[in-house]
Each structure stands twice: as C-alpha cells, then as structure tokens.
Amino acid sequence: MLTIALSKGRIFQETLPLLQGAEIECKENPETSRKLILNTNNKNIRLLIVRASDVPTYVECGGADIGIAGKDVLDEFDSANLYQICDLKIAKCKMMVAGPKSYDYQKAMQQKSRLKVATKYTKITKEFFAQKGTHIDVIKLYGSMELAPLVSMSDLIVDLVSSGQTLKANNLVEYEKISDISSQLIVNKASLKLKLDEIQPIINAIKNTVK
C-alpha cells in the first residue's frame, strides 16, 4: 500500500491533474468528506488528508510514502529523511516582506534599525534578515499577519502573497521578495528504497505531467 499525503484547498485542486497523469483518481471529495484517509481507483494507493504544515512530518516519519508540500513549509522544516524530488509548479506565490505604506523600509534597512517582524515563518525570516545583517525580534503568529503592523505590534510582516489583495485591503504594501514559492513532490527516503518499483512510475508520470 502506498500512501500519498495532501492538504485540502488550492494545493489539492491543482494536484488532481498531476495525479490523473499518474492514473490516480480520488473516489471522494476531501472538501465535503469527513474522512481523512481516502481511497483511489487503485486499491494499492490511498490519499491522506492532513494540514499543509504537517505533510513533511507525515512523510518524514513514515505515515506517508509520498507528499506534496509548499516550498514555504519545506524551508521551515529541517529533515534528513525525505527527498525533494521536483518542483510541481503549482500553487505559486511569493514569500514577501510587507508593511504599512507610511513605513520607510529602505531607510530602516540602511540604518540597520532593530525591527519587529510578525510571521509564522520564523526560520525563513531569521535567515533572511541575518543575511542582511539586520537585527530583528520575531513575533510568531499563525494567521492574520496583516493585523500586527496595523495595531503597532510589529514594524513588518513576512508572509505569502498571491494576488496582493489582502495587503491592499489593509493599506499594506510589498517591500521585498524573499523567494518564489510553489509546491514540491517529496518522498520518504526509506520508502523510495523499499518501494522503488511502486513509487518510481508515479514519480515519472507526475514529472511528465508537470507543465
């Protein structure tokens, strides 16, 4: 039995054509089903529905053989027990530094001011500003990052930006791009060795479907 870990929402929807390219079709809609383990048209393949941030953990710890996770999650996740196989070029967005229109970001960076930054991506944020030689105090939040500078809790935020409409609606602007983000195909190292004959055709089919 092969287990593939996925998350609901945009990643799942954009993953469906890739799975179909590997002749894998889910028998149920995870958006309406309460089941966390979904069967497919292949009796030897099942889908595990988990939080996006938990996909690498399930793959690393052997709860799943294969997973699809955003580069943002993987950059926050240190693991020696999984392979990042390829960029699937789906669920694209950007990791950005953003903040109020009135804030002079360039001046603050030039003066090496100590900054307060709200984010859930603490590792990415610390590494980015460390490379610039800027000291920061990180405020970890799990959502609604845009609120932090609006209530003077932080100077800046670091978050994913897709359309930019949420920033605009809250009078925030993008200052600097940290990285481009998209979803990656990941595989448990042990599974790749023990189930190579089962996993390799799936990897090949998905790679051939990626545009």
Backbone torsions as a table, in degrees:
resi	resn	phi	psi	omega
1	MET	NA	128.4	175.3
2	LEU	-103.0	136.2	179.2
3	THR	-117.9	129.5	-179.8
4	ILE	-114.9	122.2	-179.1
5	ALA	-91.8	127.2	179.5
6	LEU	-135.2	164.4	173.8
7	SER	-116.6	156.2	179.4
8	LYS	-70.4	170.8	173.6
9	GLY	90.8	-146.1	-172.3
10	ARG	-59.2	-44.4	-178.4
11	ILE	-61.4	-43.6	-179.4
12	PHE	-62.0	-48.0	-178.0
13	GLN	-61.5	-39.3	-179.0
14	GLU	-80.5	-13.2	176.9
15	THR	-82.8	-27.7	-175.3
16	LEU	-52.1	-46.6	178.8
17	PRO	-62.9	-31.7	178.8
18	LEU	-69.6	-41.1	177.5
19	LEU	-66.0	-39.7	177.9
20	GLN	-62.0	-33.8	176.3
21	GLY	-64.3	-25.3	176.4
22	ALA	-97.3	13.0	179.1
23	GLU	60.6	38.5	176.7
24	ILE	-117.1	121.5	179.1
25	GLU	-127.4	130.6	179.5
26	CYS	-77.2	137.7	-177.9
27	LYS	-84.5	-11.8	-178.5
28	GLU	-135.7	159.2	177.3
29	ASN	-92.4	114.5	-177.5
30	PRO	-65.8	-18.7	-179.7
31	GLU	-74.4	-24.0	-179.3
32	THR	-111.5	-24.0	-179.5
33	SER	-81.0	145.9	175.8
34	ARG	-91.3	-4.1	-179.5
35	LYS	-72.7	144.2	178.0
36	LEU	-101.0	-15.7	173.9
37	ILE	-118.9	118.4	-175.3
38	LEU	-112.7	136.5	176.8
39	ASN	-79.7	157.5	176.3
40	THR	-121.6	-179.4	177.9
41	ASN	-68.7	-13.3	176.3
42	ASN	-103.7	116.5	-175.6
43	LYS	-62.9	-14.9	-179.2
44	ASN	-98.6	5.7	-179.7
45	ILE	-131.1	130.0	177.1
46	ARG	-130.4	158.2	179.8
47	LEU	-109.9	136.1	178.5
48	LEU	-108.4	121.9	-178.0
49	ILE	-99.7	113.5	-176.7
50	VAL	-135.0	170.9	174.2
51	ARG	-61.8	145.4	-178.5
52	ALA	-55.3	-40.0	-177.9
53	SER	-71.3	-14.7	-178.3
54	ASP	-96.3	-9.8	-177.0
55	VAL	-55.5	-50.3	-179.5
56	PRO	-60.6	-33.8	180.0
57	THR	-66.0	-43.6	178.3
58	TYR	-63.0	-38.5	179.4
59	VAL	-71.7	-44.6	-179.3
60	GLU	-60.8	-42.4	-174.1
61	CYS	-88.6	2.8	175.5
62	GLY	86.7	5.9	175.1
63	GLY	-69.7	-23.6	175.6
64	ALA	-139.5	150.6	178.4
65	ASP	-86.7	-36.5	-175.2
66	ILE	-131.6	150.7	176.4
67	GLY	-150.4	163.8	173.9
68	ILE	-126.9	119.1	-173.9
69	ALA	-138.7	149.6	178.2
70	GLY	-69.2	149.6	179.5
71	LYS	-62.8	-28.1	177.7
72	ASP	-63.5	-43.0	178.9
73	VAL	-66.4	-42.7	-177.9
74	LEU	-67.6	-36.0	178.6
75	ASP	-67.4	-24.9	176.8
76	GLU	-85.9	-13.3	-169.9
77	PHE	-109.5	116.8	177.8
78	ASP	-92.7	119.5	179.1
79	SER	-150.2	138.0	175.7
80	ALA	-102.9	1.6	-173.1
81	ASN	-109.1	16.9	173.8
82	LEU	-142.6	153.3	177.0
83	TYR	-104.8	137.6	167.2
84	GLN	-91.2	106.9	-171.0
85	ILE	-77.7	-50.9	-179.0
86	CYS	-163.2	161.0	176.0
87	ASP	-83.4	122.1	-177.5
88	LEU	-85.5	-9.4	176.7
89	LYS	58.5	36.5	176.0
90	ILE	-124.6	165.4	-179.5
91	ALA	51.9	47.4	-176.1
92	LYS	-74.8	140.8	174.4
93	CYS	-162.5	-168.5	-178.3
94	LYS	-132.0	144.5	170.1
95	MET	-90.9	118.8	-171.6
96	MET	-126.7	151.1	164.8
97	VAL	-92.2	128.8	-178.2
98	ALA	-141.5	168.1	179.5
99	GLY	179.3	-171.1	-177.5
100	PRO	-64.2	149.2	177.3
101	LYS	-59.5	-33.6	-175.1
102	SER	-77.1	-11.5	-175.9
103	TYR	-83.6	133.9	179.7
104	ASP	-91.8	87.1	-176.0
105	TYR	-64.1	-45.0	-177.6
106	GLN	-61.8	-41.4	179.5
107	LYS	-65.0	-43.2	179.8
108	ALA	-61.9	-39.0	179.5
109	MET	-70.5	-40.6	179.8
110	GLN	-65.6	-36.2	-178.7
111	GLN	-84.9	-1.8	-179.3
112	LYS	56.0	40.1	178.3
113	SER	-65.9	148.9	174.1
114	ARG	-78.0	125.7	-171.7
115	LEU	-114.7	149.5	172.0
116	LYS	-101.8	124.5	-175.6
117	VAL	-125.0	124.0	177.8
118	ALA	-95.2	132.0	-178.5
119	THR	-169.7	161.1	167.7
120	LYS	-100.9	-6.5	-179.7
121	TYR	-99.4	71.1	-172.3
122	THR	-67.3	-41.9	-178.3
123	LYS	-65.4	-48.6	179.1
124	ILE	-59.4	-44.2	-177.3
125	THR	-64.8	-46.9	-179.8
126	LYS	-61.7	-43.2	-178.9
127	GLU	-66.5	-39.9	-179.0
128	PHE	-62.9	-49.3	-177.4
129	PHE	-75.3	-27.5	175.7
130	ALA	-63.9	-39.4	178.2
131	GLN	-63.7	-26.1	179.4
132	LYS	-92.2	-3.2	-179.7
133	GLY	71.9	26.2	-178.6
134	THR	-106.1	128.5	178.6
135	HIS	-82.5	134.2	-179.5
136	ILE	-134.7	155.4	167.9
137	ASP	-110.3	119.7	-176.8
138	VAL	-91.4	130.9	173.9
139	ILE	-109.5	111.4	-176.4
140	LYS	-83.8	124.3	174.8
141	LEU	-126.3	160.0	-178.8
142	TYR	-110.0	-3.6	178.5
143	GLY	-176.8	169.7	179.4
144	SER	50.1	46.3	-179.9
145	MET	-55.9	-31.7	-175.0
146	GLU	-60.4	-23.1	-178.9
147	LEU	-68.6	-33.8	-171.5
148	ALA	-54.3	-51.4	178.7
149	PRO	-71.8	-23.7	-178.7
150	LEU	-70.1	-26.7	178.7
151	VAL	-108.1	20.4	176.4
152	SER	60.2	28.8	177.3
153	MET	-86.4	-25.0	178.0
154	SER	-144.0	161.6	174.4
155	ASP	-82.7	-39.3	-172.5
156	LEU	-136.1	170.0	168.3
157	ILE	-130.4	155.7	168.9
158	VAL	-123.8	120.9	-175.6
159	ASP	-157.6	169.3	174.9
160	LEU	-76.3	139.7	177.4
161	VAL	-128.7	128.4	177.4
162	SER	-108.1	-80.2	179.8
163	SER	-85.8	-24.1	-177.5
164	GLY	85.9	1.2	-176.3
165	GLN	-67.8	-35.0	179.4
166	THR	-66.4	-41.0	176.3
167	LEU	-60.7	-48.2	-177.4
168	LYS	-60.3	-41.8	-178.4
169	ALA	-64.9	-22.3	-178.8
170	ASN	-109.8	19.6	176.9
171	ASN	58.1	36.6	175.1
172	LEU	-111.7	157.2	-179.7
173	VAL	-132.7	158.5	175.9
174	GLU	-79.3	134.4	177.9
175	TYR	-102.6	-48.2	-173.3
176	GLU	-156.4	139.0	178.0
177	LYS	-86.4	132.2	175.6
178	ILE	-88.7	-46.5	179.9
179	SER	-166.3	160.3	170.7
180	ASP	-85.0	141.3	-176.9
181	ILE	-121.6	137.5	171.0
182	SER	-152.5	176.0	-176.1
183	SER	-89.1	145.9	-176.4
184	GLN	-118.6	148.3	172.7
185	LEU	-88.6	123.0	-178.5
186	ILE	-122.1	151.1	-177.3
187	VAL	-138.8	139.3	174.4
188	ASN	-66.0	132.1	-175.9
189	LYS	-61.0	-43.9	-179.7
190	ALA	-65.3	-40.6	179.5
191	SER	-62.3	-38.3	-178.5
192	LEU	-63.5	-33.4	178.3
193	LYS	-77.6	-46.4	-173.1
194	LEU	-79.7	-27.7	-176.5
195	LYS	-122.7	32.5	-174.7
196	LEU	-55.6	-43.6	-177.2
197	ASP	-64.0	-26.9	178.9
198	GLU	-88.1	-37.6	-174.1
199	ILE	-80.8	-40.4	-174.3
200	GLN	-57.8	-42.6	177.6
201	PRO	-61.7	-34.4	178.1
202	ILE	-67.1	-45.5	178.6
203	ILE	-58.9	-47.0	-178.7
204	ASN	-61.6	-43.9	-179.1
205	ALA	-65.1	-41.6	178.6
206	ILE	-65.6	-43.7	178.1
207	LYS	-58.4	-40.1	-178.7
208	ASN	-70.7	-20.1	-179.6
209	THR	-89.1	-23.0	-179.0
210	VAL	-63.1	132.0	-178.8
211	LYS	-94.0	NA	NA
